[in-house]
Amino acid sequence: MPQALNATVFGLSIAVPTLIGFTYFSRKVEVMSVEMETLVVELINKLYYGRSSREFETVKSPPTTQIPIPTPVA
């Protein structure tokens, strides 16, 4: 019985720190992935459109003119 308990304690002493480390590094990779994606989008916008994506938010579309719609005469 004590041998099984020792094996369980040994297994948990390996598994718990490993799980904590895996969670920490998984989150770190996720954050780095989002940051890299943002930088790549900024770079593509800068190279393709010649301006950053922040400038896209401030640029407004030109106003459209209202074209009168003729009403049918009965």
Beta strands, then each sheet from edge to edge (+ up, - down):
end
